[in-house]
Amino acid sequence: MVFATTSERSVLQQLQLLQFFDGQIPVPNVNTEHELLRILREVGDFGEEIAWNIIRKVMENTGRNTFGVSIKKILTALNKAKEDQENIASSFVELMSQAVMEIE
């Protein structure tokens, strides 16, 4: 079984690759602080206080109160941040802030 994610569905369609997938599940971007909180608590294993601190720091760093980041980018950022065992939260803040700033 293979799972794939993309934000460029049209490219897969143009390359005629969609026919090889049994199904498609559209997943909207993570926009709100409550959506990000849930991900941080359930996937990132952060407690509520640390998760809220992360969210506040990302909002401070970016000057934004919404995120607009795909779940794939968030999960990738979490995995990269976990490589830095001593600074997981601060590493994630930096990676997530970069991802938010990439959004136009």
Biopython code that builds the backbone (N, CA, C, O; Angstrom):
import numpy as np
from Bio.PDB.StructureBuilder import StructureBuilder

atoms = [
    (1, "MET", "N", (0.840, -1.160, 0.000)),
    (1, "MET", "CA", (0.000, 0.000, 0.000)),
    (1, "MET", "C", (0.895, 1.238, 0.000)),
    (1, "MET", "O", (1.883, 1.299, 0.732)),
    (2, "VAL", "N", (0.545, 2.213, -0.821)),
    (2, "VAL", "CA", (1.322, 3.435, -0.939)),
    (2, "VAL", "C", (0.407, 4.626, -0.708)),
    (2, "VAL", "O", (-0.682, 4.709, -1.276)),
    (3, "PHE", "N", (0.866, 5.552, 0.137)),
    (3, "PHE", "CA", (0.162, 6.801, 0.353)),
    (3, "PHE", "C", (1.009, 7.909, -0.244)),
    (3, "PHE", "O", (2.236, 7.891, -0.139)),
    (4, "ALA", "N", (0.358, 8.862, -0.863)),
    (4, "ALA", "CA", (1.077, 9.996, -1.446)),
    (4, "ALA", "C", (0.341, 11.271, -1.093)),
    (4, "ALA", "O", (-0.884, 11.290, -0.976)),
    (5, "THR", "N", (1.107, 12.333, -0.924)),
    (5, "THR", "CA", (0.496, 13.640, -0.689)),
    (5, "THR", "C", (1.030, 14.615, -1.727)),
    (5, "THR", "O", (2.167, 14.504, -2.186)),
    (6, "THR", "N", (0.195, 15.557, -2.078)),
    (6, "THR", "CA", (0.605, 16.592, -3.016)),
    (6, "THR", "C", (-0.285, 17.808, -2.867)),
    (6, "THR", "O", (-1.461, 17.699, -2.521)),
    (7, "SER", "N", (0.279, 18.941, -3.127)),
    (7, "SER", "CA", (-0.526, 20.157, -3.209)),
    (7, "SER", "C", (-0.713, 20.520, -4.682)),
    (7, "SER", "O", (-1.300, 21.552, -5.008)),
    (8, "GLU", "N", (-0.215, 19.673, -5.551)),
    (8, "GLU", "CA", (-0.284, 19.898, -6.998)),
    (8, "GLU", "C", (-1.046, 18.768, -7.687)),
    (8, "GLU", "O", (-0.489, 18.046, -8.514)),
    (9, "ARG", "N", (-2.310, 18.625, -7.341)),
    (9, "ARG", "CA", (-3.140, 17.579, -7.927)),
    (9, "ARG", "C", (-3.181, 17.687, -9.446)),
    (9, "ARG", "O", (-3.183, 16.675, -10.147)),
    (10, "SER", "N", (-3.214, 18.912, -9.948)),
    (10, "SER", "CA", (-3.300, 19.118, -11.395)),
    (10, "SER", "C", (-2.088, 18.537, -12.124)),
    (10, "SER", "O", (-2.214, 18.070, -13.256)),
    (11, "VAL", "N", (-0.932, 18.560, -11.494)),
    (11, "VAL", "CA", (0.266, 17.984, -12.113)),
    (11, "VAL", "C", (0.101, 16.471, -12.253)),
    (11, "VAL", "O", (0.424, 15.898, -13.294)),
    (12, "LEU", "N", (-0.405, 15.831, -11.198)),
    (12, "LEU", "CA", (-0.644, 14.382, -11.282)),
    (12, "LEU", "C", (-1.649, 14.065, -12.376)),
    (12, "LEU", "O", (-1.528, 13.063, -13.080)),
    (13, "GLN", "N", (-2.645, 14.937, -12.506)),
    (13, "GLN", "CA", (-3.654, 14.739, -13.534)),
    (13, "GLN", "C", (-3.039, 14.895, -14.922)),
    (13, "GLN", "O", (-3.306, 14.081, -15.806)),
    (14, "GLN", "N", (-2.225, 15.921, -15.124)),
    (14, "GLN", "CA", (-1.578, 16.143, -16.419)),
    (14, "GLN", "C", (-0.642, 15.001, -16.789)),
    (14, "GLN", "O", (-0.518, 14.646, -17.962)),
    (15, "LEU", "N", (0.013, 14.428, -15.788)),
    (15, "LEU", "CA", (0.925, 13.308, -16.035)),
    (15, "LEU", "C", (0.188, 11.973, -16.113)),
    (15, "LEU", "O", (0.807, 10.922, -16.273)),
    (16, "GLN", "N", (-1.135, 12.025, -16.000)),
    (16, "GLN", "CA", (-2.000, 10.849, -16.046)),
    (16, "GLN", "C", (-1.639, 9.825, -14.978)),
    (16, "GLN", "O", (-1.669, 8.619, -15.223)),
    (17, "LEU", "N", (-1.300, 10.319, -13.796)),
    (17, "LEU", "CA", (-0.946, 9.432, -12.689)),
    (17, "LEU", "C", (-2.117, 9.182, -11.740)),
    (17, "LEU", "O", (-2.083, 8.226, -10.966)),
    (18, "LEU", "N", (-3.142, 10.015, -11.785)),
    (18, "LEU", "CA", (-4.271, 9.841, -10.868)),
    (18, "LEU", "C", (-4.971, 8.498, -11.055)),
    (18, "LEU", "O", (-5.559, 7.965, -10.114)),
    (19, "GLN", "N", (-4.910, 7.963, -12.245)),
    (19, "GLN", "CA", (-5.571, 6.695, -12.528)),
    (19, "GLN", "C", (-4.992, 5.530, -11.717)),
    (19, "GLN", "O", (-5.632, 4.488, -11.578)),
    (20, "PHE", "N", (-3.776, 5.715, -11.182)),
    (20, "PHE", "CA", (-3.122, 4.647, -10.440)),
    (20, "PHE", "C", (-3.451, 4.656, -8.952)),
    (20, "PHE", "O", (-2.975, 3.806, -8.201)),
    (21, "PHE", "N", (-4.254, 5.606, -8.535)),
    (21, "PHE", "CA", (-4.653, 5.699, -7.129)),
    (21, "PHE", "C", (-6.094, 5.253, -6.973)),
    (21, "PHE", "O", (-6.958, 5.601, -7.778)),
    (22, "ASP", "N", (-6.344, 4.469, -5.916)),
    (22, "ASP", "CA", (-7.705, 3.974, -5.672)),
    (22, "ASP", "C", (-8.618, 5.051, -5.109)),
    (22, "ASP", "O", (-9.836, 4.977, -5.278)),
    (23, "GLY", "N", (-8.061, 6.034, -4.455)),
    (23, "GLY", "CA", (-8.893, 7.069, -3.871)),
    (23, "GLY", "C", (-8.112, 8.336, -3.600)),
    (23, "GLY", "O", (-6.881, 8.362, -3.615)),
    (24, "GLN", "N", (-8.868, 9.371, -3.355)),
    (24, "GLN", "CA", (-8.273, 10.654, -3.033)),
    (24, "GLN", "C", (-9.009, 11.230, -1.828)),
    (24, "GLN", "O", (-10.236, 11.172, -1.743)),
    (25, "ILE", "N", (-8.253, 11.773, -0.921)),
    (25, "ILE", "CA", (-8.842, 12.392, 0.265)),
    (25, "ILE", "C", (-8.305, 13.817, 0.354)),
    (25, "ILE", "O", (-7.148, 14.020, 0.723)),
    (26, "PRO", "N", (-9.130, 14.796, 0.022)),
    (26, "PRO", "CA", (-8.653, 16.168, 0.138)),
    (26, "PRO", "C", (-8.502, 16.565, 1.603)),
    (26, "PRO", "O", (-9.403, 16.339, 2.411)),
    (27, "VAL", "N", (-7.371, 17.150, 1.935)),
    (27, "VAL", "CA", (-7.100, 17.590, 3.305)),
    (27, "VAL", "C", (-6.779, 19.082, 3.250)),
    (27, "VAL", "O", (-5.799, 19.484, 2.623)),
    (28, "PRO", "N", (-7.601, 19.902, 3.903)),
    (28, "PRO", "CA", (-7.342, 21.344, 3.859)),
    (28, "PRO", "C", (-6.095, 21.706, 4.665)),
    (28, "PRO", "O", (-5.661, 20.960, 5.542)),
    (29, "ASN", "N", (-5.538, 22.865, 4.344)),
    (29, "ASN", "CA", (-4.398, 23.367, 5.107)),
    (29, "ASN", "C", (-4.789, 23.630, 6.550)),
    (29, "ASN", "O", (-5.960, 23.848, 6.861)),
    (30, "VAL", "N", (-3.810, 23.608, 7.413)),
    (30, "VAL", "CA", (-4.011, 23.927, 8.825)),
    (30, "VAL", "C", (-3.970, 25.448, 8.939)),
    (30, "VAL", "O", (-2.960, 26.078, 8.628)),
    (31, "ASN", "N", (-5.079, 26.027, 9.388)),
    (31, "ASN", "CA", (-5.190, 27.478, 9.424)),
    (31, "ASN", "C", (-5.247, 28.068, 10.821)),
    (31, "ASN", "O", (-4.651, 29.116, 11.068)),
    (32, "THR", "N", (-5.942, 27.425, 11.732)),
    (32, "THR", "CA", (-6.201, 28.053, 13.026)),
    (32, "THR", "C", (-5.265, 27.520, 14.109)),
    (32, "THR", "O", (-4.656, 26.458, 13.973)),
    (33, "GLU", "N", (-5.175, 28.287, 15.174)),
    (33, "GLU", "CA", (-4.346, 27.870, 16.306)),
    (33, "GLU", "C", (-4.892, 26.601, 16.950)),
    (33, "GLU", "O", (-4.118, 25.790, 17.461)),
    (34, "HIS", "N", (-6.200, 26.415, 16.935)),
    (34, "HIS", "CA", (-6.777, 25.203, 17.533)),
    (34, "HIS", "C", (-6.473, 23.961, 16.700)),
    (34, "HIS", "O", (-6.273, 22.874, 17.243)),
    (35, "GLU", "N", (-6.439, 24.128, 15.384)),
    (35, "GLU", "CA", (-6.058, 23.005, 14.519)),
    (35, "GLU", "C", (-4.600, 22.618, 14.764)),
    (35, "GLU", "O", (-4.274, 21.436, 14.879)),
    (36, "LEU", "N", (-3.734, 23.617, 14.843)),
    (36, "LEU", "CA", (-2.319, 23.335, 15.097)),
    (36, "LEU", "C", (-2.124, 22.759, 16.494)),
    (36, "LEU", "O", (-1.298, 21.868, 16.687)),
    (37, "LEU", "N", (-2.876, 23.260, 17.467)),
    (37, "LEU", "CA", (-2.797, 22.733, 18.832)),
    (37, "LEU", "C", (-3.085, 21.237, 18.853)),
    (37, "LEU", "O", (-2.368, 20.469, 19.493)),
    (38, "ARG", "N", (-4.117, 20.836, 18.163)),
    (38, "ARG", "CA", (-4.478, 19.411, 18.149)),
    (38, "ARG", "C", (-3.359, 18.558, 17.556)),
    (38, "ARG", "O", (-3.054, 17.481, 18.068)),
    (39, "ILE", "N", (-2.753, 19.041, 16.483)),
    (39, "ILE", "CA", (-1.655, 18.299, 15.851)),
    (39, "ILE", "C", (-0.467, 18.206, 16.798)),
    (39, "ILE", "O", (0.126, 17.139, 16.953)),
    (40, "LEU", "N", (-0.121, 19.321, 17.429)),
    (40, "LEU", "CA", (1.026, 19.332, 18.335)),
    (40, "LEU", "C", (0.818, 18.397, 19.517)),
    (40, "LEU", "O", (1.760, 17.746, 19.969)),
    (41, "ARG", "N", (-0.396, 18.327, 20.012)),
    (41, "ARG", "CA", (-0.671, 17.466, 21.170)),
    (41, "ARG", "C", (-0.740, 16.002, 20.775)),
    (41, "ARG", "O", (-0.220, 15.142, 21.486)),
    (42, "GLU", "N", (-1.379, 15.709, 19.644)),
    (42, "GLU", "CA", (-1.595, 14.308, 19.271)),
    (42, "GLU", "C", (-0.416, 13.691, 18.523)),
    (42, "GLU", "O", (-0.096, 12.521, 18.732)),
    (43, "VAL", "N", (0.218, 14.454, 17.671)),
    (43, "VAL", "CA", (1.306, 13.905, 16.857)),
    (43, "VAL", "C", (2.667, 14.303, 17.419)),
    (43, "VAL", "O", (3.609, 13.511, 17.413)),
    (44, "GLY", "N", (2.757, 15.534, 17.900)),
    (44, "GLY", "CA", (4.027, 16.032, 18.389)),
    (44, "GLY", "C", (4.331, 15.661, 19.824)),
    (44, "GLY", "O", (5.446, 15.871, 20.303)),
    (45, "ASP", "N", (3.341, 15.108, 20.512)),
    (45, "ASP", "CA", (3.507, 14.691, 21.910)),
    (45, "ASP", "C", (3.873, 15.851, 22.836)),
    (45, "ASP", "O", (4.568, 15.652, 23.832)),
    (46, "PHE", "N", (3.412, 17.055, 22.515)),
    (46, "PHE", "CA", (3.638, 18.202, 23.379)),
    (46, "PHE", "C", (2.468, 18.341, 24.333)),
    (46, "PHE", "O", (1.320, 18.093, 23.963)),
    (47, "GLY", "N", (2.759, 18.736, 25.554)),
    (47, "GLY", "CA", (1.701, 19.058, 26.497)),
    (47, "GLY", "C", (1.017, 20.336, 26.060)),
    (47, "GLY", "O", (1.521, 21.060, 25.202)),
    (48, "GLU", "N", (-0.139, 20.613, 26.658)),
    (48, "GLU", "CA", (-0.929, 21.770, 26.228)),
    (48, "GLU", "C", (-0.180, 23.090, 26.426)),
    (48, "GLU", "O", (-0.217, 23.956, 25.552)),
    (49, "GLU", "N", (0.490, 23.249, 27.552)),
    (49, "GLU", "CA", (1.194, 24.512, 27.817)),
    (49, "GLU", "C", (2.321, 24.743, 26.807)),
    (49, "GLU", "O", (2.470, 25.844, 26.278)),
    (50, "ILE", "N", (3.101, 23.712, 26.550)),
    (50, "ILE", "CA", (4.203, 23.846, 25.585)),
    (50, "ILE", "C", (3.643, 24.089, 24.183)),
    (50, "ILE", "O", (4.176, 24.909, 23.436)),
    (51, "ALA", "N", (2.579, 23.385, 23.826)),
    (51, "ALA", "CA", (1.972, 23.557, 22.509)),
    (51, "ALA", "C", (1.486, 24.996, 22.318)),
    (51, "ALA", "O", (1.714, 25.591, 21.265)),
    (52, "TRP", "N", (0.820, 25.556, 23.331)),
    (52, "TRP", "CA", (0.367, 26.948, 23.236)),
    (52, "TRP", "C", (1.547, 27.905, 23.133)),
    (52, "TRP", "O", (1.474, 28.897, 22.408)),
    (53, "ASN", "N", (2.635, 27.623, 23.849)),
    (53, "ASN", "CA", (3.829, 28.470, 23.752)),
    (53, "ASN", "C", (4.407, 28.427, 22.338)),
    (53, "ASN", "O", (4.828, 29.453, 21.803)),
    (54, "ILE", "N", (4.425, 27.251, 21.744)),
    (54, "ILE", "CA", (4.906, 27.105, 20.368)),
    (54, "ILE", "C", (4.042, 27.947, 19.425)),
    (54, "ILE", "O", (4.560, 28.686, 18.588)),
    (55, "ILE", "N", (2.740, 27.827, 19.571)),
    (55, "ILE", "CA", (1.818, 28.552, 18.701)),
    (55, "ILE", "C", (2.013, 30.061, 18.847)),
    (55, "ILE", "O", (2.067, 30.784, 17.852)),
    (56, "ARG", "N", (2.118, 30.527, 20.077)),
    (56, "ARG", "CA", (2.322, 31.961, 20.312)),
    (56, "ARG", "C", (3.627, 32.446, 19.678)),
    (56, "ARG", "O", (3.669, 33.522, 19.080)),
    (57, "LYS", "N", (4.682, 31.658, 19.809)),
    (57, "LYS", "CA", (5.976, 32.055, 19.240)),
    (57, "LYS", "C", (5.925, 32.093, 17.719)),
    (57, "LYS", "O", (6.504, 32.989, 17.104)),
    (58, "VAL", "N", (5.243, 31.136, 17.107)),
    (58, "VAL", "CA", (5.108, 31.143, 15.643)),
    (58, "VAL", "C", (4.334, 32.388, 15.209)),
    (58, "VAL", "O", (4.693, 33.042, 14.230)),
    (59, "MET", "N", (3.278, 32.704, 15.941)),
    (59, "MET", "CA", (2.482, 33.887, 15.611)),
    (59, "MET", "C", (3.301, 35.168, 15.797)),
    (59, "MET", "O", (3.187, 36.097, 14.997)),
    (60, "GLU", "N", (4.110, 35.221, 16.827)),
    (60, "GLU", "CA", (4.980, 36.384, 17.055)),
    (60, "GLU", "C", (6.028, 36.500, 15.951)),
    (60, "GLU", "O", (6.272, 37.589, 15.432)),
    (61, "ASN", "N", (6.643, 35.381, 15.595)),
    (61, "ASN", "CA", (7.691, 35.377, 14.569)),
    (61, "ASN", "C", (7.173, 35.809, 13.204)),
    (61, "ASN", "O", (7.878, 36.471, 12.442)),
    (62, "THR", "N", (5.939, 35.428, 12.903)),
    (62, "THR", "CA", (5.404, 35.667, 11.561)),
    (62, "THR", "C", (4.507, 36.900, 11.485)),
    (62, "THR", "O", (4.263, 37.429, 10.401)),
    (63, "GLY", "N", (4.020, 37.353, 12.631)),
    (63, "GLY", "CA", (3.075, 38.467, 12.631)),
    (63, "GLY", "C", (1.715, 38.081, 12.081)),
    (63, "GLY", "O", (0.938, 38.938, 11.659)),
    (64, "ARG", "N", (1.436, 36.804, 12.088)),
    (64, "ARG", "CA", (0.160, 36.303, 11.542)),
    (64, "ARG", "C", (-0.598, 35.529, 12.614)),
    (64, "ARG", "O", (-0.003, 34.947, 13.520)),
    (65, "ASN", "N", (-1.920, 35.536, 12.492)),
    (65, "ASN", "CA", (-2.726, 34.753, 13.435)),
    (65, "ASN", "C", (-3.391, 33.557, 12.759)),
    (65, "ASN", "O", (-4.189, 32.856, 13.381)),
    (66, "THR", "N", (-3.065, 33.323, 11.493)),
    (66, "THR", "CA", (-3.467, 32.103, 10.798)),
    (66, "THR", "C", (-2.216, 31.527, 10.141)),
    (66, "THR", "O", (-1.220, 32.228, 9.958)),
    (67, "PHE", "N", (-2.279, 30.242, 9.790)),
    (67, "PHE", "CA", (-1.081, 29.567, 9.320)),
    (67, "PHE", "C", (-1.104, 29.232, 7.829)),
    (67, "PHE", "O", (-0.182, 29.613, 7.108)),
    (68, "GLY", "N", (-2.131, 28.532, 7.347)),
    (68, "GLY", "CA", (-2.227, 28.184, 5.937)),
    (68, "GLY", "C", (-1.171, 27.204, 5.465)),
    (68, "GLY", "O", (-0.736, 27.260, 4.315)),
    (69, "VAL", "N", (-0.758, 26.306, 6.346)),
    (69, "VAL", "CA", (0.313, 25.359, 6.042)),
    (69, "VAL", "C", (-0.282, 23.957, 5.901)),
    (69, "VAL", "O", (-1.196, 23.585, 6.637)),
    (70, "SER", "N", (0.243, 23.191, 4.955)),
    (70, "SER", "CA", (-0.266, 21.836, 4.742)),
    (70, "SER", "C", (0.147, 20.914, 5.887)),
    (70, "SER", "O", (1.164, 21.132, 6.545)),
    (71, "ILE", "N", (-0.648, 19.902, 6.103)),
    (71, "ILE", "CA", (-0.341, 18.927, 7.142)),
    (71, "ILE", "C", (0.993, 18.247, 6.838)),
    (71, "ILE", "O", (1.739, 17.911, 7.759)),
    (72, "LYS", "N", (1.298, 18.044, 5.571)),
    (72, "LYS", "CA", (2.569, 17.422, 5.188)),
    (72, "LYS", "C", (3.751, 18.254, 5.675)),
    (72, "LYS", "O", (4.709, 17.709, 6.223)),
    (73, "LYS", "N", (3.690, 19.584, 5.478)),
    (73, "LYS", "CA", (4.782, 20.446, 5.931)),
    (73, "LYS", "C", (4.903, 20.438, 7.449)),
    (73, "LYS", "O", (6.008, 20.477, 7.990)),
    (74, "ILE", "N", (3.772, 20.387, 8.131)),
    (74, "ILE", "CA", (3.802, 20.372, 9.596)),
    (74, "ILE", "C", (4.417, 19.074, 10.102)),
    (74, "ILE", "O", (5.254, 19.098, 11.005)),
    (75, "LEU", "N", (4.015, 17.952, 9.536)),
    (75, "LEU", "CA", (4.569, 16.666, 9.956)),
    (75, "LEU", "C", (6.060, 16.568, 9.627)),
    (75, "LEU", "O", (6.835, 16.011, 10.406)),
    (76, "THR", "N", (6.456, 17.103, 8.484)),
    (76, "THR", "CA", (7.870, 17.122, 8.125)),
    (76, "THR", "C", (8.651, 17.981, 9.114)),
    (76, "THR", "O", (9.738, 17.598, 9.549)),
    (77, "ALA", "N", (8.101, 19.138, 9.467)),
    (77, "ALA", "CA", (8.758, 20.021, 10.437)),
    (77, "ALA", "C", (8.872, 19.341, 11.798)),
    (77, "ALA", "O", (9.900, 19.456, 12.465)),
    (78, "LEU", "N", (7.833, 18.640, 12.207)),
    (78, "LEU", "CA", (7.891, 17.910, 13.476)),
    (78, "LEU", "C", (8.988, 16.853, 13.455)),
    (78, "LEU", "O", (9.750, 16.724, 14.414)),
    (79, "ASN", "N", (9.070, 16.097, 12.363)),
    (79, "ASN", "CA", (10.103, 15.056, 12.252)),
    (79, "ASN", "C", (11.507, 15.648, 12.265)),
    (79, "ASN", "O", (12.405, 15.106, 12.909)),
    (80, "LYS", "N", (11.697, 16.755, 11.556)),
    (80, "LYS", "CA", (13.008, 17.406, 11.554)),
    (80, "LYS", "C", (13.347, 17.951, 12.937)),
    (80, "LYS", "O", (14.484, 17.838, 13.395)),
    (81, "ALA", "N", (12.354, 18.544, 13.601)),
    (81, "ALA", "CA", (12.577, 19.116, 14.932)),
    (81, "ALA", "C", (12.957, 18.028, 15.933)),
    (81, "ALA", "O", (13.755, 18.273, 16.837)),
    (82, "LYS", "N", (12.404, 16.849, 15.784)),
    (82, "LYS", "CA", (12.701, 15.752, 16.707)),
    (82, "LYS", "C", (14.137, 15.256, 16.580)),
    (82, "LYS", "O", (14.636, 14.564, 17.467)),
    (83, "GLU", "N", (14.798, 15.606, 15.487)),
    (83, "GLU", "CA", (16.212, 15.237, 15.333)),
    (83, "GLU", "C", (17.089, 15.995, 16.324)),
    (83, "GLU", "O", (18.167, 15.532, 16.697)),
    (84, "ASP", "N", (16.610, 17.172, 16.749)),
    (84, "ASP", "CA", (17.326, 17.992, 17.728)),
    (84, "ASP", "C", (16.690, 17.735, 19.096)),
    (84, "ASP", "O", (15.886, 18.539, 19.570)),
    (85, "GLN", "N", (17.045, 16.629, 19.722)),
    (85, "GLN", "CA", (16.403, 16.163, 20.949)),
    (85, "GLN", "C", (16.363, 17.202, 22.071)),
    (85, "GLN", "O", (15.418, 17.224, 22.860)),
    (86, "GLU", "N", (17.366, 18.048, 22.145)),
    (86, "GLU", "CA", (17.436, 19.008, 23.238)),
    (86, "GLU", "C", (16.568, 20.239, 23.004)),
    (86, "GLU", "O", (16.197, 20.921, 23.959)),
    (87, "ASN", "N", (16.242, 20.530, 21.752)),
    (87, "ASN", "CA", (15.504, 21.753, 21.424)),
    (87, "ASN", "C", (14.361, 21.492, 20.457)),
    (87, "ASN", "O", (14.193, 22.230, 19.487)),
    (88, "ILE", "N", (13.576, 20.455, 20.706)),
    (88, "ILE", "CA", (12.508, 20.085, 19.773)),
    (88, "ILE", "C", (11.538, 21.242, 19.562)),
    (88, "ILE", "O", (11.215, 21.587, 18.425)),
    (89, "ALA", "N", (11.073, 21.841, 20.658)),
    (89, "ALA", "CA", (10.068, 22.904, 20.547)),
    (89, "ALA", "C", (10.615, 24.108, 19.784)),
    (89, "ALA", "O", (9.952, 24.616, 18.880)),
    (90, "SER", "N", (11.803, 24.565, 20.133)),
    (90, "SER", "CA", (12.350, 25.747, 19.451)),
    (90, "SER", "C", (12.693, 25.443, 17.997)),
    (90, "SER", "O", (12.549, 26.311, 17.135)),
    (91, "SER", "N", (13.139, 24.237, 17.717)),
    (91, "SER", "CA", (13.405, 23.852, 16.331)),
    (91, "SER", "C", (12.117, 23.849, 15.518)),
    (91, "SER", "O", (12.092, 24.304, 14.375)),
    (92, "PHE", "N", (11.044, 23.329, 16.121)),
    (92, "PHE", "CA", (9.760, 23.321, 15.419)),
    (92, "PHE", "C", (9.262, 24.744, 15.188)),
    (92, "PHE", "O", (8.749, 25.051, 14.112)),
    (93, "VAL", "N", (9.407, 25.614, 16.186)),
    (93, "VAL", "CA", (8.983, 27.008, 16.022)),
    (93, "VAL", "C", (9.679, 27.625, 14.812)),
    (93, "VAL", "O", (9.038, 28.284, 13.994)),
    (94, "GLU", "N", (10.979, 27.415, 14.698)),
    (94, "GLU", "CA", (11.740, 27.980, 13.583)),
    (94, "GLU", "C", (11.258, 27.417, 12.246)),
    (94, "GLU", "O", (11.033, 28.172, 11.301)),
    (95, "LEU", "N", (11.100, 26.099, 12.164)),
    (95, "LEU", "CA", (10.665, 25.466, 10.918)),
    (95, "LEU", "C", (9.240, 25.869, 10.542)),
    (95, "LEU", "O", (8.950, 26.134, 9.375)),
    (96, "MET", "N", (8.363, 25.913, 11.526)),
    (96, "MET", "CA", (6.971, 26.281, 11.266)),
    (96, "MET", "C", (6.877, 27.750, 10.863)),
    (96, "MET", "O", (6.103, 28.102, 9.973)),
    (97, "SER", "N", (7.651, 28.598, 11.506)),
    (97, "SER", "CA", (7.649, 30.024, 11.143)),
    (97, "SER", "C", (8.085, 30.199, 9.697)),
    (97, "SER", "O", (7.506, 31.003, 8.966)),
    (98, "GLN", "N", (9.101, 29.453, 9.279)),
    (98, "GLN", "CA", (9.551, 29.520, 7.893)),
    (98, "GLN", "C", (8.449, 29.069, 6.943)),
    (98, "GLN", "O", (8.233, 29.690, 5.903)),
    (99, "ALA", "N", (7.752, 27.993, 7.295)),
    (99, "ALA", "CA", (6.684, 27.476, 6.440)),
    (99, "ALA", "C", (5.551, 28.488, 6.312)),
    (99, "ALA", "O", (5.000, 28.663, 5.226)),
    (100, "VAL", "N", (5.202, 29.147, 7.398)),
    (100, "VAL", "CA", (4.125, 30.149, 7.348)),
    (100, "VAL", "C", (4.553, 31.329, 6.485)),
    (100, "VAL", "O", (3.751, 31.859, 5.716)),
    (101, "MET", "N", (5.809, 31.742, 6.607)),
    (101, "MET", "CA", (6.278, 32.898, 5.847)),
    (101, "MET", "C", (6.391, 32.607, 4.347)),
    (101, "MET", "O", (6.402, 33.533, 3.536)),
    (102, "GLU", "N", (6.473, 31.333, 3.978)),
    (102, "GLU", "CA", (6.523, 30.972, 2.565)),
    (102, "GLU", "C", (5.181, 31.191, 1.878)),
    (102, "GLU", "O", (5.117, 31.310, 0.654)),
    (103, "ILE", "N", (4.110, 31.243, 2.667)),
    (103, "ILE", "CA", (2.763, 31.434, 2.130)),
    (103, "ILE", "C", (2.621, 32.895, 1.739)),
    (103, "ILE", "O", (2.943, 33.788, 2.522)),
    (104, "GLU", "N", (2.147, 33.131, 0.547)),
    (104, "GLU", "CA", (2.016, 34.512, 0.066)),
    (104, "GLU", "C", (0.797, 35.183, 0.626)),
    (104, "GLU", "O", (0.539, 36.347, 0.322)),
]
sb = StructureBuilder()
sb.init_structure("model")
sb.init_model(0)
sb.init_chain("A")
sb.init_seg("    ")
for serial, (resi, resn, name, xyz) in enumerate(atoms, 1):
    if name == "N":
        sb.init_residue(resn, " ", resi, " ")
    sb.init_atom(name, np.array(xyz, "f"), 0.0, 1.0, " ", f" {name:<3s}", serial, name[0])
structure = sb.get_structure()
